[in-house]
Amino acid sequence: MTEPTTTTIWYPSDLGQRADGSPLYGYHHPDTAQVVVTGTEKQDGQQPAMALLGWLEPADSHHATPTASLLVQRAGAELRFSMQGQPCRGEAYSLEADLFSRHAGLLESSLLQDCSVIVCGCGSVGSLAALDLARSGVGRFLLIDPDLLAIENLCRHQCGLADVGRRKVAAVADRIRQINPRAQVQSHALPLEQLDPAVVASFAGGHTLMLACADSRRADRHAARLAAALHLPFLAIGLWERAFAGEIFYSHPGTPMPCYGCAFDGLSEGLTARPEPARFYSNETELEKLNFQPGIAIDISFVTQIGLKLAIDLLNLSNPQHVPRLLGHLSQFTLVCNSNDPRLGGERAEIFSHPLQVTTSVAVSYGPHRPPCRWSE
Ligand SMILES: [Zn+2]
């Protein structure tokens, strides 16, 4: 997009069908002379805040409109646009046709619109996962995380300074809607363990993926158990200490395969040890509990992105047109190495032969659950 000389008003292609006198909400960027009308309803909690831009009205209206605002007037079947009394160029957009047009031939975003993801944990992994899945076209999200966004999260979270002090689920929900305003987002600021399983069950319908990206294996285990009970495909993405490496585990109910519990009862300790969140006390005040796990965004993102390719494959299990990116190539439990330098990874770094190694050979066998691994107890 190059900078125009007259103000351009981007507007939803069905704007002409809205009621006379409707308010127009969206964003104004005076420095580039661009206005994006998002709709005729304000979405609360949106960051950055959505502004009231002006009004939609018939050409002969005497509606008192401040001269500073956007005016959209009907002229027959056409719409005319002006801002502060100056005529503007209108450019219609259609979310359905335009939003995912760059996916053509690569990803069936129209099918993904009906897919759902339960995101357990909206930290550095979960926020990136949620937003990249929204960018892929996933249309329904259930976000679960009890925490508020803190300053020290910003260096590796998808949300920013304006979101500090907000619930992570609310901040991420807003970001999803900024990518796809049609996305349906439910959020719960609770640990998954405290959320009524009936809430998850009522959300899960059609193609739903349980995505576990909490900061502990205990929480991921809980998500896996719930996924098994609801017969949902399951994917866990977790980081090892200092994010020198990460792990990705998946299972899906269509094919007999070991569950998360089987996997981590059956694997050697060296492969399964993953740190529980270490807590330390800032300035020795107990009020200031900080969840402290070092790790930088570029390492966390690399592992997460590989997991998300699997997420897309798992959501498309019953879509014969889909070309799987990783499913069938990676084993059920994949280790991803950012660095095999012991200064970052300690002794365990030695299990990797080179940086950026993605394992394809770690075998998962049935543990005490045995097929069909429903975790029904
Ligand atoms: Zn099992």
Boltz pocket constraint, residues with backbone or C-beta under 6 A from the ligand:
constraints:
  - pocket:
      binder: B
      contacts: [[A, 257], [A, 258], [A, 259], [A, 260], [A, 261], [A, 262], [A, 263], [A, 367], [A, 368], [A, 369], [A, 370], [A, 373], [A, 374]]
      max_distance: 6.0
